[in-house]
Amino acid sequence: MRQLPPLTELRAFEAAARHLSFKMAAAELYVTPTAISHQIKLLERHCGDALFRRRPRPLKLTAAGELLFPVVRDGFETFADALAKVRAGAIGGRLRITATNGFAARWLVPRLPNWRTAHPRLKLDVLGTDAVLDLAAGEADIAIRYARRSPGGPSIELTRDTFRVVASPKLVGKKAKSLSPAELAKFPLIEIEWSSVDRDAPTWQRWQTAARRRHKRVPDLAQLPSLAFREELHAIEAAISGQGIAICSDLLVAPELASGALVQVSNLTLPGYGFYIVHLPAHPKAGAISAFSMWARSMQKGIR
């Protein structure tokens, strides 16, 4: 590693060379002229040559000083510019983010124009997959995990969803009302496949069990679905197009519920999951991860 003189010596030299005055340099740096003179003597010893011609007055740079001054001056200006950008949050580089296909497509992607405006120098690689990528192996920098509870480690709960029974007005009519279980059974039902180990998955079987706590007559809705999808996005599109009634995450169908493309047709809901921003501790991209986390939370709170 190259040996460099202490920063205090370089600061003293840059100020004195700019003002051509030890006194003015001392006033700028809040030290005494004697201290400035001492620091410059140390720098001259490091350089092996005089940097100022002190006699006769006024103070002037030597040939060695004239060679060194623009380099030190430009270096300090570069440092100042870089620090100003860091303070302003202008973080650069590339960040790899993994999220479920549904969250990536219906929450993250629509908000990316806002991200590019807020952080134009920080590029995102969005890895939409329902597989759990290994952060420790470097497969992604951030994971947005979809889980009942915190996955542990450094994590932030971004939001939670609720599962609602929804349908298109094209199927149930423009003046949609809350339908009873018996009325629901008269329509095509759409099922989304969930892991068999998740006993609390928001399926028609689970909804039917909950409905029987409220209603005396509940048909066997779990046996009625005419369409079943492994991919949640496909089920949502089928519901939007009027092909059946589905139990959907209100976070993923929020735009359609707001526009009226989908309507809620039952007051009975099922609890959802949390969306957690997860990353490794002491990550080398900690600044970029913090910027993404703050941005994502502001988007979920409705700040644009």
C-alpha positions, 0 to 999 in steps of 0.5 A: 500500500502506498504511503500517504501523508496525514490528512491534517498536513494535506488540509493545511497545505491546500488551505495555505496554497489557496490563500497564499497565507498561513494566517488565513489558512489558520483562520479557515481551519480554526488553528493557529498560524504556528500549527499551519507552519508546523504541518507544512514542515512535516509535509515538506519533510515527507515530500523531500522538498520545500513547498513554499518560498517564505522569503521575500514576502509575499508567500509563494509556491515553489515548483514542487508546491505548484505541482502538488497543489492542483492534485490535492485541491482536486482530490478534496473537491472529489471527496466533497462531491462524493460525500455530498452524494452519499448524504443525499442518498444517491446510492449507486450499484445493483441490487438483486431482489427475490420475491414471490411471482405474485408480489413481484408482478402485482406490487413491485413492478407497478411501483418501479417507475417511482423507484427509478425516480427516487434512486436512478443510480441504483439498479434493481434485478427482480427475481420473481420466483416462488422458490426460496433463494439462498441469500447466504449463497449470494443468490440474491441481496434481499428476499421478500419472504411470504410467511405467517411469522418473521423468518428470523435474522435481520427482517422488516415486516413490510405488510400483511394481507387478508384473503377475500372472496372476490368476483368480477361484476361480469359474473355476479352482476354490477350490483354485487351483494354479499353472497351466502355460502349457498349462493356462492355454490351456484357460481363456478369456483376457482381454487389456488393450490397451496402447500399441503403442509400449510394447514391454514392455507386460504383454500375453499376447504378452510373458508368452508370450515370458517363459514360453518361456524356462522351458518347452519347450511354450508354446501361442500364448497371444497368439492365444487371448484371448476378451475384450479391453478398452481400459479396464483397470478393465473387464478387472479386473471381468471377471476378478473375475466369473470371465469369464477369466484376466487379467494385472493390476497387483497394486496395482490388484487388491490387495484381491481378492488379499487377500480371495481374490476373485482368486488368482494362478495362475502364478509367472511375473510381468512387471515393472510401472511406477512411480507418480510424484507430479509437480508444477511447481517453486515451485508456489503450493500447495507446502504443500498438495502436500507434505501430499498427498505425505506422506499418499500415501506413508504410505498406501502404507506401510500407515500408517492 
